[in-house]
Amino acid sequence: MHELLLIANAFLIGLFGSGHCIAMCGGIAGAQSFAQGGDGSPRTSWLFLFNFGRLSSYALIGLLAGFLGEALALNETLLVALRTIAAIMIILMGLYVGQWWMGLTHIERLGGRLWSRISPLSKSLGERQGPHISFALGLLWGWLPCGLVYSALAWSMSNADASLSALLMFCFGLGTLPSMLAAGLFAYHLRRWLSNLSVRRVFGVLLILFGVWTLPVHFAGLFGGQNMNHQHDGTSSPHHGGH
């Protein structure tokens, strides 16, 4: 039951923040959707392959980050600090989505060096077509510097379980999937709806509330000497949030 709650949380983070995905990935998603085969028919299945590649990269990144989370969990203080940073990242993403504060773009630049090495390959693949090309593009696109991905990654890593972190990042990707599929198939109408400031701010508020909810209950105990061993069961989910 506890793991199902985490999976639902991961999906909702992706869903609420998916407006950000439209701006960053909507164009290439549309290209994959409207690519044509030899008979001139649209290859919408390529859009699914592109997104499956993207979600596979998220799972891999989650697995790697999860191993780091497991190492940090050996120190109780570091684990609580990680969970607090993860909650703050979710709050910052809510501010970003709602367009109240755009400082998360500075964090996105941190991944720019890695992306500068990957992007030439993605451009080369973008000039070709085929189902395997769509999947490969999705694998590469999963490494695009993205504040939403970084926020979800910090949260999944804070669970200090590599396999669970990989699963949560995959489910986070599933949350972004409805918007990404719609971006490819109904790009104009969806972008118009998601660009509405009121819509973005509703999603932003939901992300902020989730971030506040996932703040460690006994963070103040770090400075007050309270015993935190009962928090070591591996999550910053709402069951362990500030309520």
FIKOLZA-1660 file (N, C-alpha, C; in steps of 0.1 Angstrom, whole numbers, plus 5000, padded with zeros to 4 digits):
% residues 243
   i   px   py   pz ch aa at
   1 5008 4988 5000  A  M  N
   1 5000 5000 5000  A  M CA
   1 5009 5013 5000  A  M  C
   2 5019 5012 5008  A  H  N
   2 5028 5023 5009  A  H CA
   2 5035 5026 4996  A  H  C
   3 5039 5015 4989  A  E  N
   3 5046 5017 4976  A  E CA
   3 5036 5022 4965  A  E  C
   4 5024 5018 4966  A  L  N
   4 5014 5022 4957  A  L CA
   4 5011 5037 4958  A  L  C
   5 5012 5042 4971  A  L  N
   5 5010 5056 4973  A  L CA
   5 5022 5064 4967  A  L  C
   6 5034 5059 4968  A  L  N
   6 5045 5066 4962  A  L CA
   6 5044 5066 4947  A  L  C
   7 5039 5055 4941  A  I  N
   7 5038 5055 4926  A  I CA
   7 5027 5065 4922  A  I  C
   8 5016 5066 4930  A  A  N
   8 5006 5076 4926  A  A CA
   8 5012 5090 4927  A  A  C
   9 5020 5092 4938  A  N  N
   9 5026 5106 4939  A  N CA
   9 5035 5109 4927  A  N  C
  10 5043 5099 4923  A  A  N
  10 5052 5101 4912  A  A CA
  10 5044 5104 4899  A  A  C
  11 5034 5097 4897  A  F  N
  11 5025 5100 4885  A  F CA
  11 5020 5114 4886  A  F  C
  12 5015 5118 4898  A  L  N
  12 5009 5132 4899  A  L CA
  12 5019 5143 4897  A  L  C
  13 5032 5141 4901  A  I  N
  13 5042 5151 4899  A  I CA
  13 5044 5153 4884  A  I  C
  14 5044 5142 4877  A  G  N
  14 5046 5142 4862  A  G CA
  14 5034 5149 4856  A  G  C
  15 5022 5146 4861  A  L  N
  15 5009 5151 4855  A  L CA
  15 5008 5166 4857  A  L  C
  16 5011 5170 4870  A  F  N
  16 5009 5185 4873  A  F CA
  16 5020 5193 4866  A  F  C
  17 5032 5187 4864  A  G  N
  17 5043 5195 4858  A  G CA
  17 5044 5194 4843  A  G  C
  18 5035 5186 4837  A  S  N
  18 5036 5182 4823  A  S CA
  18 5035 5194 4813  A  S  C
  19 5029 5205 4818  A  G  N
  19 5029 5217 4809  A  G CA
  19 5043 5222 4805  A  G  C
  20 5052 5219 4814  A  H  N
  20 5066 5223 4812  A  H CA
  20 5072 5214 4801  A  H  C
  21 5067 5201 4800  A  C  N
  21 5072 5192 4790  A  C CA
  21 5068 5196 4776  A  C  C
  22 5056 5202 4775  A  I  N
  22 5051 5206 4762  A  I CA
  22 5060 5216 4756  A  I  C
  23 5065 5226 4764  A  A  N
  23 5074 5236 4759  A  A CA
  23 5087 5231 4754  A  A  C
  24 5092 5221 4762  A  M  N
  24 5106 5215 4759  A  M CA
  24 5106 5204 4748  A  M  C
  25 5095 5196 4749  A  C  N
  25 5096 5184 4740  A  C CA
  25 5084 5183 4730  A  C  C
  26 5075 5192 4731  A  G  N
  26 5063 5192 4723  A  G CA
  26 5066 5192 4708  A  G  C
  27 5076 5199 4704  A  G  N
  27 5079 5200 4690  A  G CA
  27 5084 5187 4684  A  G  C
  28 5093 5180 4691  A  I  N
  28 5098 5168 4686  A  I CA
  28 5088 5157 4687  A  I  C
  29 5079 5158 4697  A  A  N
  29 5068 5148 4699  A  A CA
  29 5059 5149 4687  A  A  C
  30 5056 5162 4683  A  G  N
  30 5048 5164 4671  A  G CA
  30 5054 5158 4659  A  G  C
  31 5067 5160 4657  A  A  N
  31 5074 5155 4645  A  A CA
  31 5073 5140 4645  A  A  C
  32 5074 5133 4656  A  Q  N
  32 5073 5119 4657  A  Q CA
  32 5059 5114 4653  A  Q  C
  33 5049 5122 4657  A  S  N
  33 5036 5118 4655  A  S CA
  33 5032 5119 4640  A  S  C
  34 5037 5130 4634  A  F  N
  34 5033 5132 4620  A  F CA
  34 5043 5127 4610  A  F  C
  35 5053 5120 4614  A  A  N
  35 5062 5114 4605  A  A CA
  35 5054 5104 4596  A  A  C
  36 5058 5103 4584  A  Q  N
  36 5050 5095 4575  A  Q CA
  36 5058 5083 4570  A  Q  C
  37 5051 5072 4568  A  G  N
  37 5058 5060 4562  A  G CA
  37 5057 5061 4547  A  G  C
  38 5062 5050 4540  A  G  N
  38 5062 5050 4526  A  G CA
  38 5049 5051 4519  A  G  C
  39 5038 5047 4526  A  D  N
  39 5025 5048 4520  A  D CA
  39 5018 5061 4523  A  D  C
  40 5025 5071 4530  A  G  N
  40 5020 5084 4533  A  G CA
  40 5011 5084 4545  A  G  C
  41 5010 5073 4552  A  S  N
  41 5001 5073 4564  A  S CA
  41 5009 5078 4576  A  S  C
  42 5003 5085 4586  A  P  N
  42 5010 5089 4597  A  P CA
  42 5014 5078 4606  A  P  C
  43 5026 5079 4612  A  R  N
  43 5032 5069 4620  A  R CA
  43 5030 5073 4635  A  R  C
  44 5018 5073 4640  A  T  N
  44 5016 5077 4654  A  T CA
  44 5022 5068 4664  A  T  C
  45 5025 5055 4659  A  S  N
  45 5031 5045 4668  A  S CA
  45 5045 5050 4671  A  S  C
  46 5051 5058 4662  A  W  N
  46 5065 5063 4665  A  W CA
  46 5065 5072 4677  A  W  C
  47 5054 5079 4679  A  L  N
  47 5053 5088 4690  A  L CA
  47 5054 5080 4703  A  L  C
  48 5047 5068 4704  A  F  N
  48 5047 5060 4715  A  F CA
  48 5061 5054 4718  A  F  C
  49 5068 5051 4707  A  L  N
  49 5082 5046 4708  A  L CA
  49 5091 5057 4713  A  L  C
  50 5089 5069 4708  A  F  N
  50 5097 5080 4713  A  F CA
  50 5096 5082 4728  A  F  C
  51 5083 5081 4733  A  N  N
  51 5080 5083 4747  A  N CA
  51 5085 5071 4755  A  N  C
  52 5084 5059 4750  A  F  N
  52 5089 5048 4757  A  F CA
  52 5104 5049 4759  A  F  C
  53 5111 5054 4749  A  G  N
  53 5125 5056 4751  A  G CA
  53 5128 5067 4761  A  G  C
  54 5120 5077 4761  A  R  N
  54 5122 5088 4771  A  R CA
  54 5120 5083 4785  A  R  C
  55 5109 5075 4787  A  L  N
  55 5106 5069 4800  A  L CA
  55 5117 5059 4805  A  L  C
  56 5123 5052 4795  A  S  N
  56 5133 5043 4798  A  S CA
  56 5146 5050 4804  A  S  C
  57 5149 5062 4798  A  S  N
  57 5160 5070 4803  A  S CA
  57 5157 5075 4817  A  S  C
  58 5145 5079 4819  A  Y  N
  58 5141 5084 4833  A  Y CA
  58 5144 5073 4843  A  Y  C
  59 5140 5060 4839  A  A  N
  59 5141 5049 4848  A  A CA
  59 5156 5046 4851  A  A  C
  60 5164 5047 4841  A  L  N
  60 5179 5045 4842  A  L CA
  60 5185 5056 4851  A  L  C
  61 5181 5069 4849  A  I  N
  61 5186 5080 4857  A  I CA
  61 5182 5078 4871  A  I  C
  62 5169 5073 4873  A  G  N
  62 5164 5071 4887  A  G CA
  62 5172 5060 4894  A  G  C
  63 5175 5049 4886  A  L  N
  63 5183 5038 4892  A  L CA
  63 5197 5043 4897  A  L  C
  64 5203 5051 4888  A  L  N
  64 5217 5056 4892  A  L CA
  64 5216 5065 4904  A  L  C
  65 5206 5074 4904  A  A  N
  65 5204 5083 4915  A  A CA
  65 5200 5076 4928  A  A  C
  66 5192 5065 4926  A  G  N
  66 5188 5057 4938  A  G CA
  66 5200 5051 4945  A  G  C
  67 5210 5046 4937  A  F  N
  67 5222 5041 4944  A  F CA
  67 5229 5051 4952  A  F  C
  68 5229 5064 4947  A  L  N
  68 5235 5075 4955  A  L CA
  68 5226 5077 4968  A  L  C
  69 5213 5077 4966  A  G  N
  69 5204 5078 4977  A  G CA
  69 5206 5068 4988  A  G  C
  70 5209 5055 4984  A  E  N
  70 5212 5044 4993  A  E CA
  70 5224 5047 5001  A  E  C
  71 5234 5053 4994  A  A  N
  71 5247 5056 5001  A  A CA
  71 5245 5067 5011  A  A  C
  72 5238 5077 5007  A  L  N
  72 5235 5088 5016  A  L CA
  72 5227 5084 5028  A  L  C
  73 5218 5074 5026  A  A  N
  73 5209 5070 5037  A  A CA
  73 5217 5063 5049  A  A  C
  74 5230 5060 5046  A  L  N
  74 5238 5054 5057  A  L CA
  74 5240 5065 5068  A  L  C
  75 5238 5078 5065  A  N  N
  75 5240 5088 5074  A  N CA
  75 5226 5095 5076  A  N  C
  76 5220 5094 5088  A  E  N
  76 5207 5099 5091  A  E CA
  76 5205 5114 5087  A  E  C
  77 5215 5122 5091  A  T  N
  77 5215 5136 5089  A  T CA
  77 5215 5139 5074  A  T  C
  78 5223 5132 5066  A  L  N
  78 5223 5134 5051  A  L CA
  78 5210 5130 5045  A  L  C
  79 5204 5119 5050  A  L  N
  79 5191 5115 5044  A  L CA
  79 5180 5125 5046  A  L  C
  80 5180 5131 5058  A  V  N
  80 5169 5141 5061  A  V CA
  80 5172 5154 5052  A  V  C
  81 5185 5157 5051  A  A  N
  81 5188 5169 5043  A  A CA
  81 5184 5166 5028  A  A  C
  82 5186 5154 5023  A  L  N
  82 5183 5150 5010  A  L CA
  82 5168 5151 5008  A  L  C
  83 5160 5146 5018  A  R  N
  83 5145 5147 5017  A  R CA
  83 5140 5161 5017  A  R  C
  84 5147 5170 5024  A  T  N
  84 5143 5184 5025  A  T CA
  84 5146 5191 5012  A  T  C
  85 5158 5188 5006  A  I  N
  85 5161 5194 4993  A  I CA
  85 5151 5189 4983  A  I  C
  86 5147 5177 4983  A  A  N
  86 5138 5171 4974  A  A CA
  86 5125 5179 4975  A  A  C
  87 5120 5181 4987  A  A  N
  87 5107 5188 4989  A  A CA
  87 5108 5202 4984  A  A  C
  88 5120 5209 4986  A  I  N
  88 5122 5223 4982  A  I CA
  88 5122 5223 4966  A  I  C
  89 5128 5213 4960  A  M  N
  89 5128 5213 4945  A  M CA
  89 5114 5212 4940  A  M  C
  90 5105 5204 4946  A  I  N
  90 5092 5203 4941  A  I CA
  90 5085 5216 4943  A  I  C
  91 5087 5223 4954  A  I  N
  91 5081 5236 4956  A  I CA
  91 5086 5246 4946  A  I  C
  92 5099 5246 4943  A  L  N
  92 5104 5255 4933  A  L CA
  92 5098 5252 4919  A  L  C
  93 5096 5239 4916  A  M  N
  93 5090 5236 4903  A  M CA
  93 5076 5241 4903  A  M  C
  94 5068 5241 4914  A  G  N
  94 5055 5247 4914  A  G CA
  94 5055 5262 4911  A  G  C
  95 5065 5268 4917  A  L  N
  95 5067 5283 4914  A  L CA
  95 5070 5285 4900  A  L  C
  96 5078 5276 4894  A  Y  N
  96 5082 5277 4880  A  Y CA
  96 5070 5275 4871  A  Y  C
  97 5063 5264 4873  A  V  N
  97 5051 5261 4865  A  V CA
  97 5041 5273 4865  A  V  C
  98 5039 5278 4878  A  G  N
  98 5029 5289 4879  A  G CA
  98 5035 5303 4875  A  G  C
  99 5047 5303 4870  A  Q  N
  99 5054 5315 4865  A  Q CA
  99 5055 5326 4876  A  Q  C
 100 5056 5322 4889  A  W  N
 100 5058 5332 4899  A  W CA
 100 5073 5334 4901  A  W  C
 101 5082 5324 4898  A  W  N
 101 5096 5325 4900  A  W CA
 101 5103 5315 4890  A  W  C
 102 5112 5320 4882  A  M  N
 102 5117 5312 4871  A  M CA
 102 5132 5308 4874  A  M  C
 103 5136 5309 4887  A  G  N
 103 5150 5306 4890  A  G CA
 103 5154 5292 4888  A  G  C
 104 5144 5283 4886  A  L  N
 104 5148 5269 4883  A  L CA
 104 5155 5267 4870  A  L  C
 105 5154 5277 4861  A  T  N
 105 5162 5276 4849  A  T CA
 105 5177 5276 4851  A  T  C
 106 5181 5282 4862  A  H  N
 106 5196 5281 4866  A  H CA
 106 5200 5267 4869  A  H  C
 107 5191 5259 4875  A  I  N
 107 5194 5245 4878  A  I CA
 107 5194 5237 4865  A  I  C
 108 5186 5240 4856  A  E  N
 108 5185 5233 4843  A  E CA
 108 5199 5235 4836  A  E  C
 109 5205 5246 4838  A  R  N
 109 5218 5249 4831  A  R CA
 109 5229 5239 4836  A  R  C
 110 5227 5234 4848  A  L  N
 110 5237 5225 4853  A  L CA
 110 5239 5212 4844  A  L  C
 111 5228 5208 4838  A  G  N
 111 5228 5197 4829  A  G CA
 111 5232 5200 4815  A  G  C
 112 5235 5213 4813  A  G  N
 112 5238 5217 4799  A  G CA
 112 5251 5211 4793  A  G  C
 113 5261 5209 4802  A  R  N
 113 5274 5203 4797  A  R CA
 113 5272 5189 4792  A  R  C
 114 5264 5181 4799  A  L  N
 114 5261 5167 4794  A  L CA
 114 5253 5168 4782  A  L  C
 115 5243 5177 4781  A  W  N
 115 5234 5177 4770  A  W CA
 115 5242 5182 4757  A  W  C
 116 5252 5191 4759  A  S  N
 116 5260 5196 4748  A  S CA
 116 5267 5184 4741  A  S  C
 117 5270 5173 4748  A  R  N
 117 5276 5162 4742  A  R CA
 117 5266 5152 4735  A  R  C
 118 5254 5153 4740  A  I  N
 118 5244 5144 4735  A  I CA
 118 5236 5150 4723  A  I  C
 119 5234 5163 4724  A  S  N
 119 5226 5170 4714  A  S CA
 119 5230 5168 4699  A  S  C
 120 5243 5168 4696  A  P  N
 120 5247 5165 4682  A  P CA
 120 5242 5152 4677  A  P  C
 121 5242 5142 4685  A  L  N
 121 5237 5129 4681  A  L CA
 121 5222 5129 4679  A  L  C
 122 5215 5136 4688  A  S  N
 122 5201 5138 4686  A  S CA
 122 5197 5145 4673  A  S  C
 123 5205 5155 4670  A  K  N
 123 5202 5162 4657  A  K CA
 123 5205 5153 4645  A  K  C
 124 5215 5145 4646  A  S  N
 124 5218 5136 4635  A  S CA
 124 5207 5126 4634  A  S  C
 125 5202 5120 4645  A  L  N
 125 5191 5111 4644  A  L CA
 125 5178 5117 4639  A  L  C
 126 5176 5130 4643  A  G  N
 126 5164 5137 4639  A  G CA
 126 5163 5139 4624  A  G  C
 127 5174 5137 4617  A  E  N
 127 5173 5138 4602  A  E CA
 127 5169 5125 4596  A  E  C
 128 5167 5115 4604  A  R  N
 128 5164 5102 4598  A  R CA
 128 5150 5098 4604  A  R  C
 129 5144 5087 4598  A  Q  N
 129 5131 5082 4602  A  Q CA
 129 5131 5067 4604  A  Q  C
 130 5123 5063 4613  A  G  N
 130 5121 5048 4615  A  G CA
 130 5118 5046 4629  A  G  C
 131 5111 5035 4632  A  P  N
 131 5107 5032 4646  A  P CA
 131 5119 5031 4656  A  P  C
 132 5130 5025 4651  A  H  N
 132 5142 5024 4660  A  H CA
 132 5148 5038 4662  A  H  C
 133 5147 5047 4652  A  I  N
 133 5152 5060 4653  A  I CA
 133 5144 5068 4664  A  I  C
 134 5130 5066 4663  A  S  N
 134 5122 5073 4673  A  S CA
 134 5125 5069 4687  A  S  C
 135 5127 5055 4689  A  F  N
 135 5130 5051 4702  A  F CA
 135 5144 5056 4707  A  F  C
 136 5154 5056 4698  A  A  N
 136 5167 5061 4701  A  A CA
 136 5166 5076 4705  A  A  C
 137 5158 5084 4697  A  L  N
 137 5156 5098 4700  A  L CA
 137 5150 5100 4714  A  L  C
 138 5141 5092 4718  A  G  N
 138 5135 5092 4731  A  G CA
 138 5145 5090 4742  A  G  C
 139 5153 5079 4740  A  L  N
 139 5164 5076 4749  A  L CA
 139 5173 5089 4752  A  L  C
 140 5176 5095 4741  A  L  N
 140 5185 5107 4742  A  L CA
 140 5178 5119 4749  A  L  C
 141 5165 5120 4745  A  W  N
 141 5157 5132 4749  A  W CA
 141 5155 5131 4764  A  W  C
 142 5155 5119 4770  A  G  N
 142 5153 5118 4784  A  G CA
 142 5164 5124 4792  A  G  C
 143 5176 5128 4786  A  W  N
 143 5187 5134 4793  A  W CA
 143 5187 5149 4791  A  W  C
 144 5176 5155 4784  A  L  N
 144 5175 5169 4782  A  L CA
 144 5175 5176 4796  A  L  C
 145 5183 5187 4798  A  P  N
 145 5182 5194 4811  A  P CA
 145 5168 5199 4813  A  P  C
 146 5162 5195 4825  A  C  N
 146 5148 5198 4827  A  C CA
 146 5146 5199 4842  A  C  C
 147 5141 5211 4847  A  G  N
 147 5139 5213 4861  A  G CA
 147 5129 5203 4867  A  G  C
 148 5119 5200 4859  A  L  N
 148 5108 5191 4864  A  L CA
 148 5114 5177 4866  A  L  C
 149 5122 5172 4857  A  V  N
 149 5129 5159 4859  A  V CA
 149 5138 5160 4871  A  V  C
 150 5146 5170 4872  A  Y  N
 150 5155 5171 4884  A  Y CA
 150 5147 5171 4897  A  Y  C
 151 5136 5178 4897  A  S  N
 151 5128 5178 4909  A  S CA
 151 5123 5164 4913  A  S  C
 152 5117 5157 4903  A  A  N
 152 5112 5144 4905  A  A CA
 152 5124 5134 4909  A  A  C
 153 5135 5137 4903  A  L  N
 153 5147 5128 4905  A  L CA
 153 5152 5130 4920  A  L  C
 154 5152 5142 4925  A  A  N
 154 5156 5144 4939  A  A CA
 154 5146 5138 4948  A  A  C
 155 5134 5138 4945  A  W  N
 155 5123 5132 4954  A  W CA
 155 5124 5117 4953  A  W  C
 156 5126 5111 4941  A  S  N
 156 5127 5097 4940  A  S CA
 156 5140 5092 4947  A  S  C
 157 5151 5099 4946  A  M  N
 157 5163 5095 4952  A  M CA
 157 5162 5095 4967  A  M  C
 158 5154 5104 4972  A  S  N
 158 5153 5106 4987  A  S CA
 158 5147 5094 4994  A  S  C
 159 5141 5084 4986  A  N  N
 159 5136 5072 4991  A  N CA
 159 5146 5062 4994  A  N  C
 160 5159 5065 4990  A  A  N
 160 5170 5056 4994  A  A CA
 160 5169 5042 4990  A  A  C
 161 5163 5039 4978  A  D  N
 161 5161 5026 4973  A  D CA
 161 5163 5026 4958  A  D  C
 162 5173 5021 4952  A  A  N
 162 5176 5022 4938  A  A CA
 162 5165 5017 4929  A  A  C
 163 5160 5005 4932  A  S  N
 163 5150 4999 4923  A  S CA
 163 5137 5007 4924  A  S  C
 164 5134 5012 4936  A  L  N
 164 5121 5020 4938  A  L CA
 164 5123 5033 4931  A  L  C
 165 5135 5039 4932  A  S  N
 165 5137 5052 4925  A  S CA
 165 5136 5050 4910  A  S  C
 166 5140 5039 4904  A  A  N
 166 5139 5037 4890  A  A CA
 166 5124 5036 4887  A  A  C
 167 5116 5028 4895  A  L  N
 167 5102 5027 4893  A  L CA
 167 5095 5040 4894  A  L  C
 168 5098 5048 4904  A  L  N
 168 5091 5061 4905  A  L CA
 168 5094 5070 4894  A  L  C
 169 5106 5070 4889  A  M  N
 169 5110 5079 4877  A  M CA
 169 5102 5074 4865  A  M  C
 170 5100 5061 4863  A  F  N
 170 5093 5056 4852  A  F CA
 170 5078 5061 4853  A  F  C
 171 5073 5060 4865  A  C  N
 171 5059 5064 4868  A  C CA
 171 5057 5079 4867  A  C  C
 172 5067 5086 4871  A  F  N
 172 5067 5101 4868  A  F CA
 172 5066 5103 4853  A  F  C
 173 5074 5096 4845  A  G  N
 173 5073 5098 4831  A  G CA
 173 5059 5094 4826  A  G  C
 174 5053 5084 4831  A  L  N
 174 5039 5081 4827  A  L CA
 174 5030 5092 4830  A  L  C
 175 5032 5100 4841  A  G  N
 175 5024 5112 4844  A  G CA
 175 5025 5122 4833  A  G  C
 176 5037 5123 4827  A  T  N
 176 5039 5133 4816  A  T CA
 176 5033 5128 4803  A  T  C
 177 5030 5115 4802  A  L  N
 177 5027 5109 4789  A  L CA
 177 5014 5115 4783  A  L  C
 178 5003 5117 4791  A  P  N
 178 4991 5122 4784  A  P CA
 178 4993 5135 4777  A  P  C
 179 5001 5144 4783  A  S  N
 179 5004 5157 4777  A  S CA
 179 5013 5155 4765  A  S  C
 180 5023 5147 4766  A  M  N
 180 5032 5145 4755  A  M CA
 180 5025 5138 4743  A  M  C
 181 5017 5129 4745  A  L  N
 181 5009 5122 4734  A  L CA
 181 5000 5132 4728  A  L  C
 182 4993 5140 4736  A  A  N
 182 4984 5150 4731  A  A CA
 182 4992 5161 4724  A  A  C
 183 5004 5164 4728  A  A  N
 183 5012 5174 4722  A  A CA
 183 5015 5170 4707  A  A  C
 184 5017 5157 4705  A  G  N
 184 5020 5152 4692  A  G CA
 184 5007 5151 4683  A  G  C
 185 4996 5148 4689  A  L  N
 185 4984 5146 4681  A  L CA
 185 4975 5158 4681  A  L  C
 186 4975 5167 4691  A  F  N
 186 4967 5179 4691  A  F CA
 186 4975 5190 4696  A  F  C
 187 4987 5192 4690  A  A  N
 187 4997 5201 4696  A  A CA
 187 4991 5216 4697  A  A  C
 188 4985 5221 4687  A  Y  N
 188 4981 5235 4688  A  Y CA
 188 4971 5237 4699  A  Y  C
 189 4961 5229 4700  A  H  N
 189 4950 5231 4710  A  H CA
 189 4955 5229 4724  A  H  C
 190 4964 5219 4726  A  L  N
 190 4969 5216 4739  A  L CA
 190 4978 5227 4744  A  L  C
 191 4987 5232 4735  A  R  N
 191 4996 5242 4739  A  R CA
 191 4989 5255 4743  A  R  C
 192 4978 5258 4735  A  R  N
 192 4970 5270 4738  A  R CA
 192 4964 5268 4752  A  R  C
 193 4959 5256 4755  A  W  N
 193 4952 5254 4768  A  W CA
 193 4963 5255 4780  A  W  C
 194 4974 5249 4778  A  L  N
 194 4984 5248 4788  A  L CA
 194 4992 5262 4790  A  L  C
 195 4991 5270 4780  A  S  N
 195 4997 5283 4781  A  S CA
 195 4989 5293 4789  A  S  C
 196 4976 5289 4791  A  N  N
 196 4968 5297 4799  A  N CA
 196 4973 5299 4813  A  N  C
 197 4976 5311 4818  A  L  N
 197 4982 5313 4830  A  L CA
 197 4974 5307 4842  A  L  C
 198 4961 5308 4842  A  S  N
 198 4953 5303 4852  A  S CA
 198 4955 5287 4854  A  S  C
 199 4955 5280 4843  A  V  N
 199 4958 5266 4843  A  V CA
 199 4971 5263 4849  A  V  C
 200 4981 5270 4844  A  R  N
 200 4995 5268 4849  A  R CA
 200 4996 5270 4864  A  R  C
 201 4989 5280 4869  A  R  N
 201 4990 5283 4883  A  R CA
 201 4982 5273 4892  A  R  C
 202 4972 5267 4887  A  V  N
 202 4965 5257 4894  A  V CA
 202 4975 5245 4896  A  V  C
 203 4981 5241 4885  A  F  N
 203 4991 5230 4886  A  F CA
 203 5003 5234 4895  A  F  C
 204 5007 5247 4894  A  G  N
 204 5018 5252 4902  A  G CA
 204 5015 5251 4917  A  G  C
 205 5003 5255 4921  A  V  N
 205 4998 5254 4935  A  V CA
 205 4998 5240 4940  A  V  C
 206 4993 5231 4931  A  L  N
 206 4993 5217 4935  A  L CA
 206 5007 5211 4938  A  L  C
 207 5016 5215 4929  A  L  N
 207 5030 5211 4931  A  L CA
 207 5036 5217 4944  A  L  C
 208 5033 5229 4947  A  I  N
 208 5038 5236 4959  A  I CA
 208 5033 5229 4971  A  I  C
 209 5020 5226 4971  A  L  N
 209 5013 5219 4982  A  L CA
 209 5019 5205 4984  A  L  C
 210 5022 5198 4973  A  F  N
 210 5028 5185 4975  A  F CA
 210 5042 5186 4981  A  F  C
 211 5050 5196 4976  A  G  N
 211 5063 5198 4981  A  G CA
 211 5063 5201 4996  A  G  C
 212 5054 5209 5001  A  V  N
 212 5053 5213 5015  A  V CA
 212 5049 5200 5023  A  V  C
 213 5040 5192 5017  A  W  N
 213 5035 5180 5023  A  W CA
 213 5046 5170 5025  A  W  C
 214 5056 5170 5016  A  T  N
 214 5067 5160 5017  A  T CA
 214 5079 5164 5025  A  T  C
 215 5079 5176 5031  A  L  N
 215 5089 5181 5039  A  L CA
 215 5090 5171 5052  A  L  C
 216 5102 5167 5055  A  P  N
 216 5104 5158 5067  A  P CA
 216 5097 5164 5079  A  P  C
 217 5090 5156 5087  A  V  N
 217 5083 5160 5099  A  V CA
 217 5092 5166 5109  A  V  C
 218 5103 5159 5111  A  H  N
 218 5112 5162 5122  A  H CA
 218 5125 5169 5117  A  H  C
 219 5124 5177 5107  A  F  N
 219 5136 5184 5102  A  F CA
 219 5142 5192 5113  A  F  C
 220 5133 5198 5121  A  A  N
 220 5137 5207 5132  A  A CA
 220 5145 5198 5142  A  A  C
 221 5142 5185 5142  A  G  N
 221 5149 5177 5152  A  G CA
 221 5164 5175 5149  A  G  C
 222 5168 5179 5137  A  L  N
 222 5182 5179 5134  A  L CA
 222 5190 5188 5143  A  L  C
 223 5183 5199 5147  A  F  N
 223 5189 5208 5156  A  F CA
 223 5185 5207 5170  A  F  C
 224 5175 5199 5172  A  G  N
 224 5170 5197 5186  A  G CA
 224 5174 5184 5192  A  G  C
 225 5181 5175 5184  A  G  N
 225 5186 5162 5189  A  G CA
 225 5175 5152 5190  A  G  C
 226 5164 5153 5183  A  Q  N
 226 5153 5142 5184  A  Q CA
 226 5158 5130 5177  A  Q  C
 227 5153 5118 5181  A  N  N
 227 5156 5106 5175  A  N CA
 227 5148 5105 5162  A  N  C
 228 5154 5102 5151  A  M  N
 228 5148 5102 5138  A  M CA
 228 5148 5088 5132  A  M  C
 229 5151 5078 5139  A  N  N
 229 5153 5064 5133  A  N CA
 229 5140 5059 5127  A  N  C
 230 5128 5064 5132  A  H  N
 230 5116 5059 5126  A  H CA
 230 5114 5064 5112  A  H  C
 231 5121 5074 5108  A  Q  N
 231 5120 5079 5095  A  Q CA
 231 5128 5072 5084  A  Q  C
 232 5135 5062 5089  A  H  N
 232 5145 5056 5080  A  H CA
 232 5139 5045 5071  A  H  C
 233 5125 5044 5071  A  D  N
 233 5119 5034 5063  A  D CA
 233 5118 5038 5048  A  D  C
 234 5123 5050 5044  A  G  N
 234 5126 5052 5030  A  G CA
 234 5117 5061 5022  A  G  C
 235 5110 5070 5028  A  T  N
 235 5102 5079 5019  A  T CA
 235 5099 5092 5025  A  T  C
 236 5097 5102 5016  A  S  N
 236 5093 5115 5020  A  S CA
 236 5078 5117 5015  A  S  C
 237 5071 5106 5015  A  S  N
 237 5057 5106 5010  A  S CA
 237 5048 5113 5019  A  S  C
 238 5035 5116 5015  A  P  N
 238 5026 5123 5024  A  P CA
 238 5025 5117 5038  A  P  C
 239 5027 5103 5039  A  H  N
 239 5026 5097 5052  A  H CA
 239 5036 5103 5062  A  H  C
 240 5047 5108 5056  A  H  N
 240 5058 5114 5065  A  H CA
 240 5059 5129 5063  A  H  C
 241 5049 5135 5057  A  G  N
 241 5049 5149 5055  A  G CA
 241 5045 5157 5067  A  G  C
 242 5045 5171 5064  A  G  N
 242 5042 5180 5075  A  G CA
 242 5027 5181 5078  A  G  C
 243 5022 5172 5086  A  H  N
 243 5008 5173 5090  A  H CA
 243 5007 5168 5105  A  H  C
% end
